């Protein structure tokens, strides 16, 4: 872990906008529990679609991107001995 200064453009709950010093544009901070919920919603949406449809393929792409972020998030928390803000049961 390292500490760095970030520019905070908005600290609205669940919509924090910050800019990392090594990045040109700001990004949005998604809390871990919110990311977990987005993954669950994408999974639920997929379960309602025909697996051969274009809509399924598009949503599956979004779902996979969300799950990739969630897996990275979990790996980082485990590496730093930080508990998960959600239960996966």
N, CA, C and O atoms as a GROMACS GRO file, in nm:
protein
  356
    1UNK      N    1   0.084  -0.117   0.000
    1UNK     CA    2   0.000   0.000   0.000
    1UNK      C    3   0.088   0.123   0.000
    1UNK      O    4   0.198   0.125   0.056
    2UNK      N    5   0.038   0.226  -0.065
    2UNK     CA    6   0.105   0.355  -0.061
    2UNK      C    7  -0.001   0.463  -0.044
    2UNK      O    8  -0.118   0.441  -0.073
    3UNK      N    9   0.041   0.576   0.000
    3UNK     CA   10  -0.050   0.689   0.012
    3UNK      C   11  -0.017   0.789  -0.096
    3UNK      O   12   0.100   0.810  -0.130
    4UNK      N   13  -0.119   0.851  -0.152
    4UNK     CA   14  -0.102   0.947  -0.259
    4UNK      C   15  -0.213   1.050  -0.248
    4UNK      O   16  -0.319   1.022  -0.191
    5UNK      N   17  -0.191   1.166  -0.300
    5UNK     CA   18  -0.293   1.270  -0.299
    5UNK      C   19  -0.382   1.254  -0.422
    5UNK      O   20  -0.334   1.235  -0.534
    6UNK      N   21  -0.510   1.262  -0.400
    6UNK     CA   22  -0.608   1.255  -0.508
    6UNK      C   23  -0.687   1.385  -0.510
    6UNK      O   24  -0.708   1.448  -0.406
    7UNK      N   25  -0.728   1.425  -0.628
    7UNK     CA   26  -0.819   1.539  -0.640
    7UNK      C   27  -0.961   1.486  -0.628
    7UNK      O   28  -0.999   1.394  -0.701
    8UNK      N   29  -1.038   1.541  -0.537
    8UNK     CA   30  -1.176   1.499  -0.516
    8UNK      C   31  -1.268   1.605  -0.576
    8UNK      O   32  -1.270   1.720  -0.532
    9UNK      N   33  -1.343   1.566  -0.677
    9UNK     CA   34  -1.434   1.657  -0.745
    9UNK      C   35  -1.576   1.649  -0.689
    9UNK      O   36  -1.651   1.746  -0.696
   10UNK      N   37  -1.611   1.534  -0.635
   10UNK     CA   38  -1.742   1.516  -0.572
   10UNK      C   39  -1.728   1.404  -0.470
   10UNK      O   40  -1.669   1.300  -0.498
   11UNK      N   41  -1.782   1.426  -0.352
   11UNK     CA   42  -1.782   1.319  -0.252
   11UNK      C   43  -1.924   1.274  -0.221
   11UNK      O   44  -1.955   1.231  -0.110
   12UNK      N   45  -2.009   1.286  -0.323
   12UNK     CA   46  -2.148   1.240  -0.310
   12UNK      C   47  -2.147   1.090  -0.279
   12UNK      O   48  -2.071   1.013  -0.338
   13UNK      N   49  -2.233   1.051  -0.187
   13UNK     CA   50  -2.241   0.911  -0.147
   13UNK      C   51  -2.264   0.821  -0.269
   13UNK      O   52  -2.354   0.847  -0.349
   14UNK      N   53  -2.184   0.716  -0.282
   14UNK     CA   54  -2.189   0.618  -0.391
   14UNK      C   55  -2.167   0.680  -0.528
   14UNK      O   56  -2.205   0.622  -0.630
   15UNK      N   57  -2.105   0.798  -0.532
   15UNK     CA   58  -2.074   0.862  -0.660
   15UNK      C   59  -1.952   0.954  -0.647
   15UNK      O   60  -1.950   1.063  -0.704
   16UNK      N   61  -1.853   0.909  -0.571
   16UNK     CA   62  -1.731   0.988  -0.551
   16UNK      C   63  -1.656   0.998  -0.684
   16UNK      O   64  -1.633   0.898  -0.751
   17UNK      N   65  -1.619   1.120  -0.721
   17UNK     CA   66  -1.542   1.143  -0.843
   17UNK      C   67  -1.405   1.195  -0.801
   17UNK      O   68  -1.393   1.299  -0.736
   18UNK      N   69  -1.300   1.120  -0.839
   18UNK     CA   70  -1.163   1.155  -0.802
   18UNK      C   71  -1.072   1.145  -0.923
   18UNK      O   72  -1.102   1.078  -1.021
   19UNK      N   73  -0.959   1.214  -0.914
   19UNK     CA   74  -0.857   1.200  -1.018
   19UNK      C   75  -0.727   1.160  -0.952
   19UNK      O   76  -0.675   1.229  -0.865
   20UNK      N   77  -0.675   1.047  -0.996
   20UNK     CA   78  -0.546   0.996  -0.952
   20UNK      C   79  -0.438   1.083  -1.017
   20UNK      O   80  -0.455   1.123  -1.132
   21UNK      N   81  -0.329   1.113  -0.948
   21UNK     CA   82  -0.227   1.202  -1.006
   21UNK      C   83  -0.163   1.150  -1.135
   21UNK      O   84  -0.112   1.229  -1.214
   22UNK      N   85  -0.166   1.019  -1.156
   22UNK     CA   86  -0.107   0.962  -1.278
   22UNK      C   87  -0.206   0.952  -1.394
   22UNK      O   88  -0.172   0.901  -1.500
   23UNK      N   89  -0.328   1.001  -1.373
   23UNK     CA   90  -0.432   0.990  -1.476
   23UNK      C   91  -0.473   1.129  -1.523
   23UNK      O   92  -0.473   1.224  -1.445
   24UNK      N   93  -0.508   1.139  -1.650
   24UNK     CA   94  -0.550   1.267  -1.706
   24UNK      C   95  -0.693   1.304  -1.665
   24UNK      O   96  -0.722   1.419  -1.634
   25UNK      N   97  -0.781   1.204  -1.666
   25UNK     CA   98  -0.922   1.228  -1.638
   25UNK      C   99  -0.963   1.167  -1.505
   25UNK      O  100  -0.906   1.066  -1.462
   26UNK      N  101  -1.062   1.227  -1.440
   26UNK     CA  102  -1.115   1.170  -1.316
   26UNK      C  103  -1.187   1.038  -1.342
   26UNK      O  104  -1.226   1.007  -1.455
   27UNK      N  105  -1.203   0.962  -1.238
   27UNK     CA  106  -1.280   0.839  -1.241
   27UNK      C  107  -1.382   0.840  -1.130
   27UNK      O  108  -1.386   0.932  -1.048
   28UNK      N  109  -1.464   0.739  -1.127
   28UNK     CA  110  -1.566   0.729  -1.023
   28UNK      C  111  -1.531   0.611  -0.933
   28UNK      O  112  -1.494   0.504  -0.980
   29UNK      N  113  -1.545   0.632  -0.805
   29UNK     CA  114  -1.515   0.530  -0.706
   29UNK      C  115  -1.642   0.450  -0.678
   29UNK      O  116  -1.744   0.506  -0.638
   30UNK      N  117  -1.635   0.320  -0.700
   30UNK     CA  118  -1.748   0.232  -0.672
   30UNK      C  119  -1.714   0.153  -0.546
   30UNK      O  120  -1.615   0.079  -0.543
   31UNK      N  121  -1.794   0.168  -0.444
   31UNK     CA  122  -1.771   0.094  -0.320
   31UNK      C  123  -1.786  -0.056  -0.345
   31UNK      O  124  -1.860  -0.098  -0.434
   32UNK      N  125  -1.716  -0.136  -0.266
   32UNK     CA  126  -1.717  -0.280  -0.285
   32UNK      C  127  -1.854  -0.343  -0.273
   32UNK      O  128  -1.887  -0.434  -0.349
   33UNK      N  129  -1.934  -0.295  -0.179
   33UNK     CA  130  -2.068  -0.353  -0.165
   33UNK      C  131  -2.156  -0.317  -0.285
   33UNK      O  132  -2.242  -0.395  -0.325
   34UNK      N  133  -2.134  -0.198  -0.342
   34UNK     CA  134  -2.208  -0.158  -0.461
   34UNK      C  135  -2.164  -0.241  -0.581
   34UNK      O  136  -2.247  -0.283  -0.661
   35UNK      N  137  -2.035  -0.264  -0.594
   35UNK     CA  138  -1.983  -0.349  -0.701
   35UNK      C  139  -2.040  -0.490  -0.691
   35UNK      O  140  -2.078  -0.550  -0.791
   36UNK      N  141  -2.046  -0.542  -0.570
   36UNK     CA  142  -2.104  -0.675  -0.546
   36UNK      C  143  -2.250  -0.679  -0.593
   36UNK      O  144  -2.293  -0.775  -0.656
   37UNK      N  145  -2.325  -0.573  -0.562
   37UNK     CA  146  -2.466  -0.567  -0.602
   37UNK      C  147  -2.481  -0.557  -0.754
   37UNK      O  148  -2.570  -0.619  -0.811
   38UNK      N  149  -2.395  -0.479  -0.819
   38UNK     CA  150  -2.399  -0.468  -0.965
   38UNK      C  151  -2.372  -0.603  -1.031
   38UNK      O  152  -2.435  -0.638  -1.131
   39UNK      N  153  -2.278  -0.678  -0.975
   39UNK     CA  154  -2.251  -0.813  -1.027
   39UNK      C  155  -2.373  -0.903  -1.013
   39UNK      O  156  -2.407  -0.977  -1.105
   40UNK      N  157  -2.438  -0.896  -0.898
   40UNK     CA  158  -2.558  -0.977  -0.874
   40UNK      C  159  -2.670  -0.937  -0.970
   40UNK      O  160  -2.742  -1.024  -1.021
   41UNK      N  161  -2.686  -0.808  -0.995
   41UNK     CA  162  -2.790  -0.763  -1.087
   41UNK      C  163  -2.760  -0.808  -1.230
   41UNK      O  164  -2.851  -0.846  -1.303
   42UNK      N  165  -2.635  -0.803  -1.270
   42UNK     CA  166  -2.598  -0.851  -1.405
   42UNK      C  167  -2.626  -1.000  -1.417
   42UNK      O  168  -2.677  -1.046  -1.519
   43UNK      N  169  -2.593  -1.077  -1.312
   43UNK     CA  170  -2.621  -1.220  -1.313
   43UNK      C  171  -2.771  -1.245  -1.326
   43UNK      O  172  -2.814  -1.331  -1.402
   44UNK      N  173  -2.850  -1.169  -1.250
   44UNK     CA  174  -2.997  -1.185  -1.253
   44UNK      C  175  -3.050  -1.151  -1.391
   44UNK      O  176  -3.136  -1.223  -1.444
   45UNK      N  177  -3.002  -1.044  -1.450
   45UNK     CA  178  -3.045  -1.005  -1.584
   45UNK      C  179  -3.014  -1.112  -1.686
   45UNK      O  180  -3.097  -1.140  -1.773
   46UNK      N  181  -2.896  -1.171  -1.678
   46UNK     CA  182  -2.859  -1.278  -1.771
   46UNK      C  183  -2.952  -1.398  -1.758
   46UNK      O  184  -2.986  -1.462  -1.858
   47UNK      N  185  -2.993  -1.427  -1.635
   47UNK     CA  186  -3.078  -1.544  -1.614
   47UNK      C  187  -3.214  -1.527  -1.680
   47UNK      O  188  -3.286  -1.626  -1.698
   48UNK      N  189  -3.251  -1.405  -1.716
   48UNK     CA  190  -3.381  -1.378  -1.777
   48UNK      C  191  -3.375  -1.375  -1.930
   48UNK      O  192  -3.478  -1.357  -1.996
   49UNK      N  193  -3.256  -1.391  -1.985
   49UNK     CA  194  -3.240  -1.378  -2.130
   49UNK      C  195  -3.212  -1.511  -2.198
   49UNK      O  196  -3.159  -1.604  -2.136
   50UNK      N  197  -3.246  -1.520  -2.322
   50UNK     CA  198  -3.214  -1.635  -2.406
   50UNK      C  199  -3.064  -1.633  -2.432
   50UNK      O  200  -3.012  -1.536  -2.488
   51UNK      N  201  -2.992  -1.740  -2.392
   51UNK     CA  202  -2.846  -1.742  -2.409
   51UNK      C  203  -2.797  -1.727  -2.553
   51UNK      O  204  -2.679  -1.701  -2.576
   52UNK      N  205  -2.885  -1.743  -2.650
   52UNK     CA  206  -2.843  -1.727  -2.790
   52UNK      C  207  -2.872  -1.587  -2.843
   52UNK      O  208  -2.841  -1.557  -2.959
   53UNK      N  209  -2.930  -1.501  -2.760
   53UNK     CA  210  -2.969  -1.368  -2.808
   53UNK      C  211  -2.850  -1.271  -2.804
   53UNK      O  212  -2.754  -1.289  -2.730
   54UNK      N  213  -2.861  -1.168  -2.887
   54UNK     CA  214  -2.760  -1.062  -2.886
   54UNK      C  215  -2.759  -0.988  -2.753
   54UNK      O  216  -2.654  -0.948  -2.704
   55UNK      N  217  -2.877  -0.970  -2.694
   55UNK     CA  218  -2.888  -0.902  -2.565
   55UNK      C  219  -2.809  -0.979  -2.458
   55UNK      O  220  -2.742  -0.918  -2.375
   56UNK      N  221  -2.818  -1.111  -2.460
   56UNK     CA  222  -2.744  -1.194  -2.365
   56UNK      C  223  -2.594  -1.172  -2.384
   56UNK      O  224  -2.521  -1.153  -2.286
   57UNK      N  225  -2.550  -1.174  -2.508
   57UNK     CA  226  -2.406  -1.156  -2.536
   57UNK      C  227  -2.356  -1.021  -2.488
   57UNK      O  228  -2.247  -1.012  -2.431
   58UNK      N  229  -2.435  -0.917  -2.510
   58UNK     CA  230  -2.395  -0.782  -2.466
   58UNK      C  231  -2.392  -0.773  -2.314
   58UNK      O  232  -2.294  -0.725  -2.257
   59UNK      N  233  -2.498  -0.820  -2.248
   59UNK     CA  234  -2.502  -0.814  -2.103
   59UNK      C  235  -2.394  -0.904  -2.042
   59UNK      O  236  -2.337  -0.870  -1.938
   60UNK      N  237  -2.367  -1.016  -2.104
   60UNK     CA  238  -2.263  -1.105  -2.053
   60UNK      C  239  -2.126  -1.037  -2.057
   60UNK      O  240  -2.043  -1.058  -1.969
   61UNK      N  241  -2.102  -0.956  -2.158
   61UNK     CA  242  -1.978  -0.881  -2.168
   61UNK      C  243  -1.966  -0.781  -2.051
   61UNK      O  244  -1.859  -0.768  -1.991
   62UNK      N  245  -2.075  -0.712  -2.021
   62UNK     CA  246  -2.077  -0.619  -1.908
   62UNK      C  247  -2.059  -0.696  -1.778
   62UNK      O  248  -1.982  -0.655  -1.691
   63UNK      N  249  -2.129  -0.807  -1.765
   63UNK     CA  250  -2.119  -0.890  -1.644
   63UNK      C  251  -1.975  -0.937  -1.622
   63UNK      O  252  -1.925  -0.933  -1.509
   64UNK      N  253  -1.910  -0.982  -1.728
   64UNK     CA  254  -1.772  -1.030  -1.714
   64UNK      C  255  -1.678  -0.918  -1.673
   64UNK      O  256  -1.586  -0.941  -1.595
   65UNK      N  257  -1.699  -0.797  -1.724
   65UNK     CA  258  -1.616  -0.683  -1.685
   65UNK      C  259  -1.636  -0.650  -1.538
   65UNK      O  260  -1.539  -0.623  -1.466
   66UNK      N  261  -1.761  -0.651  -1.492
   66UNK     CA  262  -1.790  -0.625  -1.352
   66UNK      C  263  -1.727  -0.731  -1.261
   66UNK      O  264  -1.666  -0.698  -1.159
   67UNK      N  265  -1.742  -0.857  -1.300
   67UNK     CA  266  -1.687  -0.965  -1.219
   67UNK      C  267  -1.534  -0.960  -1.217
   67UNK      O  268  -1.473  -0.995  -1.116
   68UNK      N  269  -1.472  -0.918  -1.325
   68UNK     CA  270  -1.326  -0.902  -1.327
   68UNK      C  271  -1.283  -0.796  -1.226
   68UNK      O  272  -1.186  -0.814  -1.154
   69UNK      N  273  -1.356  -0.684  -1.223
   69UNK     CA  274  -1.326  -0.580  -1.125
   69UNK      C  275  -1.347  -0.631  -0.982
   69UNK      O  276  -1.267  -0.603  -0.893
   70UNK      N  277  -1.454  -0.706  -0.962
   70UNK     CA  278  -1.483  -0.759  -0.828
   70UNK      C  279  -1.374  -0.857  -0.784
   70UNK      O  280  -1.332  -0.854  -0.668
   71UNK      N  281  -1.329  -0.942  -0.873
   71UNK     CA  282  -1.222  -1.037  -0.839
   71UNK      C  283  -1.093  -0.964  -0.803
   71UNK      O  284  -1.025  -1.002  -0.708
   72UNK      N  285  -1.060  -0.860  -0.880
   72UNK     CA  286  -0.941  -0.780  -0.848
   72UNK      C  287  -0.957  -0.714  -0.711
   72UNK      O  288  -0.865  -0.715  -0.630
   73UNK      N  289  -1.074  -0.658  -0.687
   73UNK     CA  290  -1.104  -0.593  -0.559
   73UNK      C  291  -1.083  -0.692  -0.443
   73UNK      O  292  -1.017  -0.660  -0.344
   74UNK      N  293  -1.139  -0.811  -0.458
   74UNK     CA  294  -1.127  -0.912  -0.352
   74UNK      C  295  -0.981  -0.953  -0.332
   74UNK      O  296  -0.936  -0.967  -0.218
   75UNK      N  297  -0.907  -0.972  -0.441
   75UNK     CA  298  -0.765  -1.009  -0.430
   75UNK      C  299  -0.686  -0.903  -0.354
   75UNK      O  300  -0.603  -0.936  -0.270
   76UNK      N  301  -0.713  -0.776  -0.383
   76UNK     CA  302  -0.642  -0.667  -0.315
   76UNK      C  303  -0.678  -0.664  -0.167
   76UNK      O  304  -0.589  -0.648  -0.083
   77UNK      N  305  -0.806  -0.680  -0.134
   77UNK     CA  306  -0.844  -0.681   0.007
   77UNK      C  307  -0.780  -0.796   0.082
   77UNK      O  308  -0.731  -0.779   0.194
   78UNK      N  309  -0.779  -0.914   0.022
   78UNK     CA  310  -0.716  -1.030   0.085
   78UNK      C  311  -0.566  -1.005   0.105
   78UNK      O  312  -0.512  -1.035   0.212
   79UNK      N  313  -0.500  -0.950   0.005
   79UNK     CA  314  -0.355  -0.923   0.013
   79UNK      C  315  -0.322  -0.825   0.125
   79UNK      O  316  -0.212  -0.828   0.180
   80UNK      N  317  -0.417  -0.738   0.158
   80UNK     CA  318  -0.394  -0.638   0.263
   80UNK      C  319  -0.469  -0.670   0.392
   80UNK      O  320  -0.481  -0.586   0.480
   81UNK      N  321  -0.519  -0.795   0.402
   81UNK     CA  322  -0.587  -0.843   0.523
   81UNK      C  323  -0.702  -0.751   0.563
   81UNK      O  324  -0.717  -0.714   0.680
   82UNK      N  325  -0.784  -0.715   0.465
   82UNK     CA  326  -0.903  -0.632   0.488
   82UNK      C  327  -1.026  -0.718   0.462
   82UNK      O  328  -1.034  -0.788   0.361
   83UNK      N  329  -1.121  -0.713   0.552
   83UNK     CA  330  -1.243  -0.791   0.538
   83UNK      C  331  -1.329  -0.743   0.422
   83UNK      O  332  -1.321  -0.627   0.381
   84UNK      N  333  -1.411  -0.831   0.370
   84UNK     CA  334  -1.502  -0.798   0.260
   84UNK      C  335  -1.623  -0.722   0.316
   84UNK      O  336  -1.673  -0.753   0.424
   85UNK      N  337  -1.670  -0.621   0.241
   85UNK     CA  338  -1.788  -0.547   0.286
   85UNK      C  339  -1.920  -0.613   0.243
   85UNK      O  340  -2.025  -0.550   0.246
   86UNK      N  341  -1.912  -0.740   0.202
   86UNK     CA  342  -2.030  -0.812   0.158
   86UNK      C  343  -2.010  -0.960   0.185
   86UNK      O  344  -1.898  -1.006   0.204
   87UNK      N  345  -2.121  -1.033   0.185
   87UNK     CA  346  -2.118  -1.178   0.201
   87UNK      C  347  -2.152  -1.239   0.066
   87UNK      O  348  -2.239  -1.188  -0.004
   88UNK      N  349  -2.085  -1.347   0.031
   88UNK     CA  350  -2.112  -1.410  -0.098
   88UNK      C  351  -2.200  -1.533  -0.084
   88UNK      O  352  -2.199  -1.621  -0.171
   89UNK      N  353  -2.275  -1.541   0.022
   89UNK     CA  354  -2.362  -1.656   0.043
   89UNK      C  355  -2.498  -1.631  -0.013
   89UNK      O  356  -2.585  -1.717  -0.005
   0.00000   0.00000   0.00000
